[in-house]
Amino acid sequence: MILSGANLYKADQGRSNLRSSNLQNAFLQGTNLSEAVFREINLSLVTLSEFNLQGVVVSDRVDLSSANLSGANLSQINLRYANLGYAILHQTYLMEADFQGI
């Protein structure tokens, strides 16, 4: 799925399967993707502030480099295989997040 540059402000996409998706430079502020499955997804350069990713399963090759995750809910997320290079994590909620292997 190619959603590069898309404006998904406050969209509700909970439990979505986003395998092989390109969301580079998308505007996802306030979007709900709780319990979604991320595999081979590009979220680099996105605006994810106030974003709900609670319980998301990140299986492999997820690019969050340079993403703005300020104020996002990343509780219980598995980020073992994610690229978080230069990501902004200011006031990001990370309760029980799994960073093993980063």
C-alpha positions as CSV (number, residue, x, y, z in Angstrom):
1,M,0.0,0.0,0.0
2,I,1.4,3.4,-0.9
3,L,0.3,6.3,1.3
4,S,3.4,8.4,1.0
5,G,2.5,12.0,1.9
6,A,-1.1,11.1,2.8
7,N,-3.0,13.1,5.4
8,L,-4.7,10.6,7.8
9,Y,-5.4,13.1,10.6
10,K,-7.3,11.3,13.4
11,A,-8.1,8.3,11.2
12,D,-9.1,5.1,13.0
13,Q,-7.2,2.2,11.6
14,G,-7.0,0.0,14.7
15,R,-6.1,-3.7,14.1
16,S,-5.0,-2.9,10.5
17,N,-2.5,-5.1,8.6
18,L,0.0,-2.6,7.1
19,R,2.4,-5.1,5.6
20,S,4.8,-3.6,2.9
21,S,3.2,-0.2,3.2
22,N,4.9,3.1,2.4
23,L,3.8,6.0,4.7
24,Q,6.9,8.1,4.3
25,N,6.2,11.8,5.0
26,A,2.5,11.1,5.9
27,F,0.7,13.2,8.4
28,L,-0.8,10.9,11.0
29,Q,-1.4,13.1,14.0
30,G,-4.1,11.7,16.3
31,T,-4.4,8.5,14.2
32,N,-5.3,5.3,16.0
33,L,-3.4,2.2,14.9
34,S,-3.7,0.3,18.1
35,E,-3.1,-3.5,17.7
36,A,-2.1,-3.1,14.1
37,V,0.6,-5.3,12.5
38,F,3.6,-3.5,11.0
39,R,5.9,-5.5,8.7
40,E,8.2,-4.0,6.1
41,I,6.7,-0.6,6.6
42,N,8.3,2.9,5.9
43,L,7.2,5.5,8.4
44,S,10.3,7.7,8.0
45,L,9.8,11.5,8.2
46,V,6.2,11.1,9.4
47,T,4.3,13.3,12.0
48,L,3.1,10.8,14.6
49,S,2.4,13.2,17.5
50,E,-0.6,12.2,19.6
51,F,-0.5,8.9,17.8
52,N,-1.9,5.7,19.3
53,L,0.3,2.6,18.6
54,Q,-0.6,0.8,21.8
55,G,0.0,-3.0,21.4
56,V,1.3,-2.7,17.8
57,V,3.2,-5.7,16.6
58,V,6.4,-4.7,14.7
59,S,7.7,-7.8,13.1
60,D,10.6,-6.6,11.0
61,R,12.0,-3.8,8.9
62,V,10.0,-0.9,10.2
63,D,11.6,2.5,9.5
64,L,10.7,5.2,12.0
65,S,13.9,7.2,11.3
66,S,13.4,11.0,11.7
67,A,9.7,10.4,12.7
68,N,8.2,12.9,15.2
69,L,6.7,10.7,17.9
70,S,6.1,13.5,20.4
71,G,3.3,12.6,22.8
72,A,2.5,9.4,21.0
73,N,1.3,6.3,22.9
74,L,3.8,3.5,22.3
75,S,2.9,1.5,25.3
76,Q,3.3,-2.3,25.0
77,I,4.8,-1.9,21.5
78,N,7.4,-4.3,20.3
79,L,10.2,-2.3,18.6
80,R,12.9,-5.0,18.4
81,Y,13.4,-4.6,14.6
82,A,12.5,-0.9,14.2
83,N,14.9,1.8,13.0
84,L,14.5,4.8,15.4
85,G,17.5,6.8,14.2
86,Y,16.9,10.5,14.8
87,A,13.3,9.9,15.9
88,I,11.9,12.5,18.3
89,L,10.5,10.9,21.4
90,H,9.6,14.0,23.5
91,Q,6.9,13.1,26.0
92,T,6.3,9.8,24.2
93,Y,4.5,7.2,26.4
94,L,6.7,4.1,26.4
95,M,5.2,1.9,29.3
96,E,6.2,-1.7,28.7
97,A,7.7,-1.0,25.3
98,D,10.2,-3.7,24.1
99,F,13.4,-2.2,22.7
100,Q,15.4,-5.4,22.9
101,G,17.9,-5.6,20.0
102,I,17.9,-1.9,19.1
